[in-house]
Amino acid sequence: MIEFDRLTKAYGDFLAVRELSLTVRPGEVYALLGANGAGKTTALRCLATLLRPTSGTARIDGRDAATEPLEVRRRLGFLAASMGLYQRLTARELLRYFVELHGVEGDAATARVEEVVSLFDLGPFADRLCGKLSTGQRQRVSIARAVVHDPPALVLDEPTLGLDVLSGEAIFRFIDGARARGRAVLFSTHQMSEVELLADRVGIISAGRLVAEGTVEELLARTGERSLSRAFLRMVEEAA
């Protein structure tokens, strides 16, 4: 469903991503780990059609992000920390606007908006202007916006950033539900507890290269470490 095939992104002589290859299958949650500057966000932006790769491909459901961007966007829900909200729309108005952008109209649009309002517990502030929301509320609305068209593939860059424990739990439930419905989920995070809780498989990226991949148990066995944090540090150090 989600595929990177030798994806490379260069800025002049600097290689931000180097021949990255990985696959996320339907019904799988894949965590992409890496230190700041490792290349995670660059790779995800290539997949989301926001950047054009220097070479290689990023695909959703067999559609190439570089040559078929509209088809990829129809199939992808993308959340990035840098994406803002329209300050003068209410949360409900914003969701309605975005679901209609994806071609859902009328009663179907209303039903889908109310479904995600309930799913992410937005009801208490759904009719408040986005510019008046707290950081955690804004993040929940951002995630709801990313998935309001019910895409088969989800890419979530730091999805629980700025969320309290209760809000984070709502995101965890959503990701579990997406997996159960056969969605392919690729997410990046710095929170190892989230990876241990959610991920079916883990990829570790360092200096733009995928240096390790496997289940949490496989990565622990490979390093002999007892925690994912220590295993991550060891594999990044070995790669360097």
The 8 nearest C-alpha neighbors of each residue, nearest first, counted from 0:
[[1, 60, 24, 59, 25, 23, 2, 183],
 [2, 0, 59, 23, 22, 58, 60, 24],
 [3, 1, 22, 58, 57, 21, 4, 0],
 [2, 4, 57, 20, 21, 56, 6, 19],
 [3, 5, 20, 56, 6, 55, 2, 19],
 [18, 6, 4, 19, 55, 20, 7, 3],
 [5, 7, 55, 18, 19, 56, 4, 54],
 [6, 8, 17, 16, 18, 54, 53, 52],
 [7, 9, 53, 52, 16, 15, 14, 6],
 [10, 8, 14, 13, 15, 11, 53, 7],
 [11, 9, 13, 12, 14, 8, 15, 53],
 [10, 12, 13, 9, 14, 8, 15, 53],
 [11, 13, 10, 14, 9, 15, 8, 53],
 [12, 14, 10, 11, 9, 15, 8, 16],
 [15, 13, 9, 16, 8, 17, 10, 12],
 [14, 16, 207, 38, 8, 9, 13, 17],
 [17, 15, 207, 7, 8, 38, 14, 208],
 [16, 18, 7, 207, 208, 19, 14, 6],
 [5, 19, 17, 6, 7, 20, 16, 208],
 [18, 20, 5, 6, 17, 208, 209, 3],
 [21, 19, 4, 3, 5, 18, 6, 22],
 [20, 22, 3, 2, 19, 4, 23, 1],
 [23, 21, 2, 1, 24, 3, 20, 0],
 [24, 22, 1, 183, 0, 27, 29, 2],
 [23, 25, 0, 27, 183, 26, 22, 1],
 [26, 24, 183, 181, 182, 27, 0, 23],
 [25, 27, 181, 178, 182, 183, 24, 179],
 [26, 28, 183, 24, 25, 178, 184, 199],
 [29, 27, 184, 198, 199, 185, 183, 178],
 [28, 30, 185, 200, 198, 201, 199, 184],
 [31, 29, 201, 186, 187, 198, 185, 202],
 [30, 32, 187, 202, 203, 201, 186, 29],
 [33, 31, 203, 187, 202, 204, 30, 188],
 [32, 34, 204, 37, 203, 205, 35, 39],
 [33, 35, 37, 36, 32, 205, 189, 204],
 [34, 36, 37, 33, 38, 39, 40, 189],
 [35, 37, 38, 34, 206, 39, 33, 15],
 [38, 36, 206, 205, 207, 34, 33, 35],
 [37, 39, 207, 41, 15, 16, 36, 40],
 [40, 38, 42, 41, 37, 43, 33, 204],
 [39, 41, 43, 42, 38, 44, 156, 187],
 [42, 40, 44, 38, 43, 39, 45, 15],
 [43, 41, 45, 39, 40, 44, 38, 46],
 [44, 42, 40, 46, 45, 41, 47, 39],
 [43, 45, 47, 49, 41, 46, 42, 50],
 [44, 46, 50, 42, 48, 43, 47, 51],
 [45, 47, 43, 57, 44, 48, 64, 42],
 [46, 48, 44, 45, 49, 43, 77, 64],
 [49, 47, 45, 64, 46, 50, 68, 44],
 [48, 50, 44, 47, 45, 51, 46, 43],
 [51, 49, 45, 48, 44, 52, 47, 41],
 [50, 52, 45, 65, 53, 48, 49, 8],
 [53, 51, 8, 54, 7, 45, 50, 6],
 [52, 54, 8, 7, 9, 51, 55, 6],
 [55, 53, 7, 52, 6, 56, 8, 5],
 [54, 56, 6, 5, 4, 7, 52, 53],
 [57, 55, 4, 6, 3, 58, 63, 5],
 [56, 58, 3, 46, 64, 2, 63, 4],
 [59, 57, 63, 62, 2, 61, 64, 1],
 [58, 60, 1, 62, 61, 0, 71, 2],
 [61, 59, 0, 62, 58, 1, 74, 71],
 [60, 62, 59, 58, 63, 0, 2, 1],
 [63, 61, 58, 59, 60, 71, 67, 64],
 [62, 64, 58, 67, 65, 66, 57, 61],
 [63, 65, 68, 48, 67, 58, 57, 66],
 [66, 64, 63, 67, 68, 51, 48, 52],
 [65, 67, 63, 64, 68, 62, 69, 48],
 [68, 66, 63, 64, 70, 69, 65, 62],
 [69, 67, 64, 71, 70, 48, 65, 66],
 [70, 68, 72, 71, 67, 73, 64, 48],
 [69, 71, 73, 68, 72, 67, 74, 62],
 [70, 72, 68, 74, 69, 73, 64, 59],
 [73, 71, 75, 69, 74, 70, 68, 47],
 [74, 72, 70, 71, 75, 69, 101, 150],
 [73, 75, 150, 71, 72, 151, 152, 70],
 [76, 74, 152, 72, 150, 153, 73, 77],
 [75, 77, 153, 145, 146, 150, 154, 152],
 [78, 76, 154, 145, 155, 153, 75, 79],
 [77, 79, 155, 156, 145, 142, 154, 80],
 [80, 78, 156, 81, 82, 155, 77, 157],
 [79, 81, 82, 156, 157, 78, 160, 158],
 [80, 82, 79, 83, 78, 156, 84, 157],
 [83, 81, 79, 80, 84, 78, 141, 77],
 [82, 84, 81, 85, 141, 80, 86, 137],
 [85, 83, 86, 129, 82, 141, 137, 130],
 [84, 86, 87, 88, 129, 83, 93, 130],
 [85, 87, 130, 129, 88, 84, 128, 131],
 [88, 86, 85, 128, 130, 129, 89, 84],
 [89, 87, 128, 86, 85, 92, 93, 129],
 [88, 90, 128, 127, 92, 126, 129, 91],
 [89, 91, 125, 93, 92, 129, 126, 94],
 [90, 92, 125, 94, 89, 93, 126, 95],
 [93, 91, 95, 89, 94, 90, 88, 96],
 [92, 94, 96, 90, 95, 91, 88, 89],
 [95, 93, 91, 97, 96, 92, 144, 112],
 [94, 96, 92, 98, 93, 97, 112, 99],
 [95, 97, 93, 99, 94, 98, 92, 100],
 [98, 96, 100, 94, 99, 95, 93, 101],
 [97, 99, 101, 95, 100, 148, 96, 103],
 [100, 98, 103, 102, 101, 97, 96, 104],
 [101, 99, 97, 98, 102, 96, 103, 95],
 [102, 100, 99, 98, 103, 148, 97, 73],
 [101, 103, 99, 100, 104, 98, 148, 108],
 [104, 102, 99, 108, 98, 101, 107, 105],
 [105, 103, 108, 99, 107, 102, 106, 98],
 [106, 104, 108, 107, 109, 103, 110, 99],
 [105, 107, 109, 108, 110, 104, 111, 103],
 [106, 108, 110, 105, 109, 104, 111, 103],
 [109, 107, 104, 111, 103, 105, 106, 110],
 [110, 108, 106, 112, 107, 111, 113, 105],
 [109, 111, 107, 113, 108, 112, 106, 114],
 [110, 112, 114, 108, 113, 109, 107, 115],
 [113, 111, 109, 114, 115, 110, 94, 108],
 [112, 114, 116, 110, 111, 115, 117, 109],
 [113, 115, 111, 117, 112, 116, 118, 110],
 [116, 114, 118, 117, 112, 113, 119, 143],
 [117, 115, 121, 113, 114, 118, 119, 120],
 [116, 118, 120, 115, 114, 119, 113, 121],
 [119, 117, 115, 116, 120, 114, 173, 169],
 [118, 120, 121, 117, 116, 115, 169, 139],
 [121, 119, 117, 122, 118, 116, 123, 169],
 [120, 122, 116, 125, 119, 123, 124, 117],
 [121, 123, 125, 124, 120, 116, 117, 126],
 [124, 122, 121, 125, 120, 126, 127, 116],
 [125, 123, 127, 122, 126, 121, 90, 132],
 [124, 126, 90, 122, 91, 121, 127, 123],
 [127, 125, 89, 124, 91, 90, 128, 92],
 [126, 128, 89, 124, 125, 129, 90, 131],
 [127, 129, 89, 130, 88, 131, 87, 86],
 [130, 128, 86, 131, 132, 89, 90, 88],
 [129, 131, 86, 128, 132, 87, 85, 84],
 [132, 130, 129, 128, 133, 127, 86, 137],
 [133, 131, 129, 130, 136, 137, 134, 128],
 [132, 134, 136, 135, 137, 131, 130, 138],
 [135, 133, 137, 136, 161, 138, 132, 162],
 [134, 136, 162, 138, 137, 161, 133, 139],
 [137, 135, 133, 139, 138, 134, 132, 140],
 [138, 136, 140, 134, 135, 139, 132, 133],
 [137, 139, 141, 135, 136, 140, 134, 142],
 [138, 140, 136, 142, 141, 137, 143, 135],
 [139, 141, 143, 137, 138, 142, 144, 136],
 [142, 140, 138, 144, 139, 143, 137, 145],
 [141, 143, 145, 139, 144, 140, 78, 138],
 [144, 142, 140, 146, 141, 145, 147, 115],
 [143, 145, 141, 147, 142, 146, 94, 140],
 [146, 144, 76, 142, 143, 77, 78, 147],
 [147, 145, 76, 149, 143, 148, 144, 150],
 [146, 148, 144, 149, 143, 98, 145, 115],
 [147, 149, 146, 98, 150, 101, 103, 111],
 [150, 148, 146, 147, 151, 76, 74, 111],
 [151, 149, 74, 75, 152, 148, 76, 146],
 [150, 152, 182, 74, 183, 75, 149, 153],
 [153, 151, 183, 75, 150, 182, 184, 74],
 [152, 154, 76, 184, 75, 77, 183, 185],
 [155, 153, 185, 77, 186, 184, 76, 78],
 [154, 156, 186, 78, 158, 77, 157, 185],
 [155, 157, 187, 79, 158, 186, 78, 154],
 [156, 158, 188, 187, 160, 159, 155, 80],
 [159, 157, 155, 156, 160, 78, 142, 186],
 [160, 158, 162, 167, 157, 161, 170, 138],
 [161, 159, 157, 162, 158, 138, 80, 135],
 [162, 160, 135, 134, 159, 163, 138, 158],
 [163, 161, 135, 159, 166, 160, 167, 164],
 [162, 164, 166, 165, 167, 161, 135, 159],
 [163, 165, 167, 166, 168, 162, 169, 159],
 [166, 164, 168, 167, 163, 169, 162, 170],
 [167, 165, 169, 168, 163, 164, 162, 170],
 [166, 168, 164, 170, 169, 165, 162, 159],
 [167, 169, 171, 165, 170, 166, 164, 172],
 [170, 168, 172, 166, 167, 171, 119, 173],
 [171, 169, 173, 167, 168, 172, 174, 166],
 [170, 172, 168, 174, 173, 169, 175, 167],
 [173, 171, 175, 169, 170, 174, 176, 168],
 [172, 174, 170, 176, 171, 175, 177, 169],
 [175, 173, 177, 171, 176, 172, 170, 178],
 [176, 174, 172, 178, 173, 177, 171, 179],
 [175, 177, 179, 173, 174, 178, 172, 180],
 [176, 178, 174, 180, 182, 179, 175, 173],
 [179, 177, 26, 181, 175, 182, 180, 176],
 [178, 180, 176, 177, 181, 26, 175, 182],
 [181, 179, 177, 178, 182, 176, 26, 175],
 [182, 180, 26, 25, 178, 179, 177, 183],
 [181, 183, 26, 151, 25, 178, 177, 152],
 [182, 184, 25, 152, 27, 26, 24, 23],
 [185, 183, 28, 153, 152, 154, 29, 27],
 [186, 184, 154, 29, 30, 28, 153, 155],
 [187, 185, 155, 30, 156, 154, 31, 29],
 [186, 188, 31, 156, 157, 30, 32, 155],
 [187, 189, 157, 190, 32, 186, 156, 31],
 [188, 190, 191, 32, 187, 157, 33, 34],
 [191, 189, 188, 192, 193, 194, 157, 228],
 [190, 192, 194, 193, 189, 195, 228, 227],
 [191, 193, 195, 194, 190, 196, 227, 197],
 [194, 192, 196, 191, 195, 190, 197, 188],
 [193, 195, 191, 198, 197, 196, 192, 30],
 [196, 194, 192, 193, 197, 198, 191, 215],
 [195, 197, 193, 194, 192, 198, 171, 191],
 [198, 196, 194, 195, 193, 199, 28, 175],
 [199, 197, 28, 194, 200, 29, 30, 195],
 [198, 200, 28, 29, 214, 27, 197, 201],
 [201, 199, 214, 29, 213, 198, 30, 28],
 [202, 200, 30, 213, 212, 29, 214, 31],
 [201, 203, 212, 31, 211, 32, 30, 204],
 [204, 202, 32, 211, 209, 33, 210, 31],
 [203, 205, 209, 33, 208, 210, 207, 32],
 [204, 206, 37, 207, 208, 33, 235, 209],
 [207, 205, 37, 208, 38, 204, 15, 16],
 [206, 208, 16, 38, 17, 15, 205, 37],
 [209, 207, 17, 204, 205, 206, 210, 19],
 [208, 210, 204, 203, 211, 19, 205, 202],
 [209, 211, 204, 203, 208, 205, 238, 212],
 [212, 210, 203, 202, 209, 213, 204, 234],
 [211, 213, 202, 201, 203, 210, 214, 200],
 [214, 212, 200, 201, 217, 218, 215, 202],
 [213, 215, 200, 217, 216, 201, 199, 218],
 [214, 216, 218, 217, 219, 213, 201, 195],
 [215, 217, 219, 214, 218, 220, 213, 221],
 [218, 216, 214, 220, 219, 215, 213, 221],
 [219, 217, 221, 215, 220, 216, 213, 214],
 [218, 220, 216, 224, 222, 221, 217, 223],
 [219, 221, 217, 223, 218, 222, 216, 224],
 [222, 220, 218, 219, 223, 217, 224, 230],
 [223, 221, 224, 219, 220, 230, 218, 233],
 [222, 224, 220, 219, 221, 225, 230, 218],
 [225, 223, 222, 219, 230, 226, 229, 220],
 [226, 224, 219, 223, 227, 229, 230, 220],
 [227, 225, 228, 229, 224, 230, 219, 231],
 [226, 228, 230, 229, 231, 191, 219, 225],
 [229, 227, 231, 226, 230, 191, 232, 233],
 [228, 230, 232, 231, 226, 227, 233, 224],
 [231, 229, 227, 233, 228, 232, 224, 222],
 [232, 230, 228, 234, 229, 233, 227, 235],
 [233, 231, 229, 235, 230, 234, 236, 228],
 [232, 234, 236, 230, 231, 235, 237, 229],
 [235, 233, 237, 231, 236, 232, 238, 230],
 [234, 236, 238, 232, 237, 233, 231, 205],
 [237, 235, 233, 239, 234, 238, 232, 231],
 [238, 236, 234, 239, 235, 233, 232, 210],
 [239, 237, 235, 236, 234, 210, 205, 233],
 [238, 236, 237, 235, 205, 206, 234, 210]]
